Amino acid sequence: MTNKKQPPAGKPEGAPAGRPENPFIDAGFYDRVRDYTERDATFSKELKAIADHGAGKQSTDARFAPSLELLRGVVKKGVSFNDMLERIVAGTESGLWEPWLAAFGIELRGVSYAKTGPRNARLALDISLAAKANPLFANAGMRNWRSLVAQDCAQLQVEKPTVETPAKAHAIFFLDAAG
């Protein structure tokens, strides 16, 4: 018998204790799961992995987040998403911001409307099952877009489903966030 303390079962010695990895970031894994799992069940598994891992905070400004590259090129009502983000930062045409963003399932959850200074806007992108952005990403072949967005965003807000309401999830990005 030794006096050396044994590591707890299930964790290899020296393994870092931290956030679990999100396997859905790998598009191949997502496709394999999707091949044999129903859509709602796949979404539930991916959302659980996203919530367990948390926000990746890799690129929290919506103008530069790689996961939003596809959206930035989309044009609605003659204005691209990228142009609208720049208008928000510049503080021009503030009456158009919220209704225009709603077409993508994005809420403007806080913004400084002051004429000078940074906007410090908080954008909440809906990543729920019925998200308005889902068809855009699906048509581009990015079926695991929710996990990619979660890697970039600053915060995640996930509400578990109830009998009356489906699961709700939002990825929070910033514009002009203080560094």
Secondary structure, DSSP 8 states (H G I E B T S, - for coil): ---S----TTS-TT---S----GGGSHHHHHHHHHHS-HHHHHHHHHHHHHHH----S--BTTT-GGGHHHHT-EETTEEHHHHHHHHHHT--HHHHHHHHHTTTEEEEE----SSS---EEEEEE-STT-TTHHHHHHTT-TTHHHHHHHH-SEEEEE---SSS--EEEEEEEES---
